[in-house]
Amino acid sequence: MDIALRELVGWLGVLPPLGGAVLCALHLGRSRWAALLTAGFSVETLIVAFYRVVTLAMTRGLISQAGVGAAFLLASLMGVAARTTIVAAVAGVLAELARSAPPPRPGT
């Protein structure tokens, strides 16, 4: 039971980027940045799932540590690209909101 609970808790890490991808996909027509955010969160979801699957396979002895070094490097680089995409898209959304916001009233 302990191993199953640990695995379940580990897989919960997939939910935040998956939720982000779904939430952004629901707003695809409303903002030009939603597609970029959806792509970033989708890639992040795939990377988190990849790490979980490979870690599970390594603990079960199905694959060796030496065989996944290059795959981990590639996944790490893709993760950096996905997070950079998310940050750039959030900056774009915030800039878009700042342009459309009414000017502040004097004295507030």
Secondary structure per residue as TSV (DSSP state, phi and psi in degrees):
chain	resnum	aa	ss	phi	psi
A	1	M	-	360.0	-34.8
A	2	D	H	-62.5	-41.3
A	3	I	H	-67.7	-42.0
A	4	A	H	-63.8	-40.0
A	5	L	H	-65.8	-40.8
A	6	R	H	-62.8	-42.5
A	7	E	H	-64.6	-41.4
A	8	L	H	-61.6	-45.1
A	9	V	H	-63.5	-39.1
A	10	G	H	-63.2	-38.6
A	11	W	H	-73.0	-16.8
A	12	L	G	-64.1	-21.3
A	13	G	G	-65.8	-15.9
A	14	V	G	-78.0	-24.9
A	15	L	H	-65.1	-44.0
A	16	P	H	-60.4	-48.8
A	17	P	H	-67.7	-31.7
A	18	L	H	-65.3	-42.9
A	19	G	H	-62.6	-39.8
A	20	G	H	-62.7	-41.1
A	21	A	H	-65.0	-43.6
A	22	V	H	-65.2	-45.9
A	23	L	H	-60.5	-43.8
A	24	C	H	-70.0	-34.5
A	25	A	H	-66.0	-29.1
A	26	L	T	-69.1	-18.7
A	27	H	T	-111.3	25.0
A	28	L	T	-59.5	-38.1
A	29	G	T	-83.8	-9.8
A	30	R	T	-91.2	-26.1
A	31	S	-	-141.5	142.7
A	32	R	T	-72.3	-15.6
A	33	W	T	-86.7	-12.9
A	34	A	H	-63.6	-36.9
A	35	A	H	-65.4	-40.8
A	36	L	H	-66.3	-42.0
A	37	L	H	-64.1	-41.9
A	38	T	H	-60.8	-43.3
A	39	A	H	-64.1	-44.7
A	40	G	H	-62.0	-46.0
A	41	F	H	-68.4	-34.0
A	42	S	H	-66.1	-44.5
A	43	V	H	-64.1	-40.6
A	44	E	H	-61.6	-40.6
A	45	T	H	-61.7	-45.3
A	46	L	H	-62.7	-38.4
A	47	I	H	-69.2	-43.6
A	48	V	H	-62.2	-42.5
A	49	A	H	-64.6	-39.4
A	50	F	H	-60.1	-47.4
A	51	Y	H	-59.6	-41.2
A	52	R	H	-64.8	-44.4
A	53	V	H	-65.1	-45.1
A	54	V	H	-67.3	-41.0
A	55	T	H	-62.4	-42.5
A	56	L	H	-62.5	-43.3
A	57	A	H	-65.6	-37.5
A	58	M	H	-68.8	-40.1
A	59	T	H	-68.7	-26.9
A	60	R	T	-86.2	-6.3
A	61	G	T	80.6	17.2
A	62	L	S	-78.8	-30.0
A	63	I	S	-135.2	156.6
A	64	S	-	-94.1	159.8
A	65	Q	S	-65.0	-34.6
A	66	A	G	-66.0	-28.7
A	67	G	G	-78.4	-11.7
A	68	V	G	-112.4	4.6
A	69	G	H	-57.9	-49.7
A	70	A	H	-67.2	-36.0
A	71	A	H	-66.8	-39.5
A	72	F	H	-65.1	-39.1
A	73	L	H	-63.0	-45.6
A	74	L	H	-64.4	-42.1
A	75	A	H	-64.3	-37.6
A	76	S	H	-64.8	-43.2
A	77	L	H	-64.9	-39.9
A	78	M	H	-66.2	-34.6
A	79	G	H	-64.2	-41.6
A	80	V	H	-62.7	-42.5
A	81	A	H	-63.9	-40.8
A	82	A	H	-65.3	-44.1
A	83	R	H	-67.6	-35.8
A	84	T	H	-65.0	-39.9
A	85	T	H	-62.3	-43.1
A	86	I	H	-63.7	-44.6
A	87	V	H	-64.1	-42.0
A	88	A	H	-64.6	-40.4
A	89	A	H	-68.7	-39.0
A	90	V	H	-64.5	-40.1
A	91	A	H	-62.0	-39.3
A	92	G	H	-64.8	-41.9
A	93	V	H	-63.4	-43.8
A	94	L	H	-65.9	-37.9
A	95	A	H	-65.8	-38.9
A	96	E	H	-63.9	-41.6
A	97	L	H	-66.1	-38.4
A	98	A	H	-65.8	-36.1
A	99	R	H	-69.8	-33.8
A	100	S	H	-91.6	-6.6
A	101	A	S	-76.0	146.0
A	102	P	-	-69.0	151.6
A	103	P	-	-65.0	149.3
A	104	P	-	-67.0	146.0
A	105	R	-	-77.1	145.0
A	106	P	T	-65.9	140.9
A	107	G	T	88.6	5.2
A	108	T	-	-112.5	360.0
